[in-house]
Amino acid sequence: MANNARVQDSMFIDMKYIVLYRKLGFREIEPDIFVFNYKDMLIRIEAEEQRFIFNGACYPLLTYKDMVKLECIDRLLKKGYSSRCIGIIKEFDLILRDAQGKIFTSFLFEEWGKKYGELLSEFRYDGTGTVVLYTSQLAGGLIDYKSQIFTPNGVYD
């Protein structure tokens, strides 16, 4: 019975992800393949493989935190940021670079709820650059998001 519950939970999570893909505007071009054409690039989601392809690299879609990353990338691209400015590096979940390649904003993601609260309470800002602690969720057909932004001039919600 426990295994059956895990399969049902997995199916629920998979369906919730598909609803999120559609809410973000992705269209299914083949079974379990979703795409969105942005101004300067295309993101491809391979749902069966649990991954998305961004800037020529594959990234996992295994956890809620991975979904937050995808949603934030989508938000930045739709706001007009160039895909060339968005990067994913080891120290942070996502970065924004200027035209010269200098990092001007770094992002840390966490899933909505308790884990995001833990990120907020455990994060220690070193006083340099801009760091955004970011989370989002699909709730009631809407995408909710929260962020706390740390800058040398102060902290903003």
N, C-alpha and C positions, 0 to 999 in steps of 0.2 A: 504494500500500500504506500509506503514511503517513496518508492521510486515513481509510482504513478503521480503522486503529488508534485514531485520535481519536474516531471514531464509537463504537467499542467501549468506549473509556474513558468517554465521555460516558454511554453506556447503563449502564455499571457504576455510575457516580456517581449517576445518576438512580435506579437501583434501590436503592442504599444509602440515599439520601434517603427513599425510600418506606418502607423498612424502619424508618428512624428515626421517621418520622411515626407509623407504627403502634406502635412501641415506646413512644412518648410518649403513646399513647392516642387519637390522632386517628383519626376514622373517615371512610371515603370515602363521600360522599353522592351524588356523581356521578363520572363518569370524571375522574380527576386533580384532584378537588376534595375536600380533607380539612378537617374541622372538629373543634374541641374546645370544649365548653361549660364554662367556668370559673364560679366563684361569681358574678362580676359582669360577665362578658363572654364573647365568642366569638372565637377566632382561626380565621381561614380561610386555608388554604394552597391556592394555585392553582398546582399543580405544572407544568402546561404553560406557564404564564406565568412560572414561576420567581420567585414572590413569595409573601409572606404579608401578611395584613391584620390589623393590631393597632391598637386605639384609633382606628379610622377612617382610618388611613394605610397605604399600601402600602410594604413593605420588600423588597429583593431577596433571593432565595435562589439566588445564583450561585456562591458560594464556600463553603468549609468554615467560614470565619469567620462568614458569614451564618447557617450552621446552628448554630454555637455561640451566637449571639445568640438564635435561636429557642428553643434548648434551655434557655438561662438564663431567658428570660422565662417559659417553661413551668414551670420549677423554682420560680421566685419566686411565680407565681400559685398553684401547688399547695401552697406553704408558707403561703398565706393572705394574701400581699400584695395589696392592692387594685390593680386595673389603673390607677386614677387616680394612684397613687403611682409608677408606672413610666413613665419617659420616655426618649426617644432624642433626644440633642442633638448638635450638631456637635463639641464639645470631647471628648466621651466617647462610647463605644458605647452606654451605658445609664446611667441615673441612678435613684435612689430618692429621692422627696420625702416630707416629713412632711405632716401635715394642713394646715399653713400654707403649703405650697409650697416650703419650704426644702430644698435638697439635703442629704441626710445620708450618702449612699453613691454613689460613682461607679464604673463598671465599664469596663475595657478588655478586649477580647476578642482572641484570636488562635487560629489553628488549632493542633491538637495537634502536638507534636514540636518540630522545629528552630525554627519561627517563634515558638512560645510561649517557648522558651528565649531567643531573641533579645529578645523583649519584656521578660522578666525581667531580662536583663543590661543593657538600654538604658534602662529606666524610671528616672526620677529623681523621687523623692517630695519634694514641697515642704514637708512637715511639717504640712499642714493637712487637715482632713477625713479621710474614710475612702475609700480607693481599692482596688478589687479587680481584680487581674489574673486573668483567668478563661479556662479552656479546657475543652473536652469532646470526647469521641469515642464513636462506637458501635463496640464491639469484642466479638466473640463473643456478640452478642445482649444485651450489657449496656452501659449508658451509664456511661463513666468520666468523671470531672471532676477538675480540679485548680484551686486558686486560691492566690494569695498576697495577703494583706490587709495594707495599710499604714494605720496609724493614728498619731496623735500619741504614743500610748503604746507603740508597737512594731510589729513585723512578725510576722504569723502565717501559717502554712500550713494 
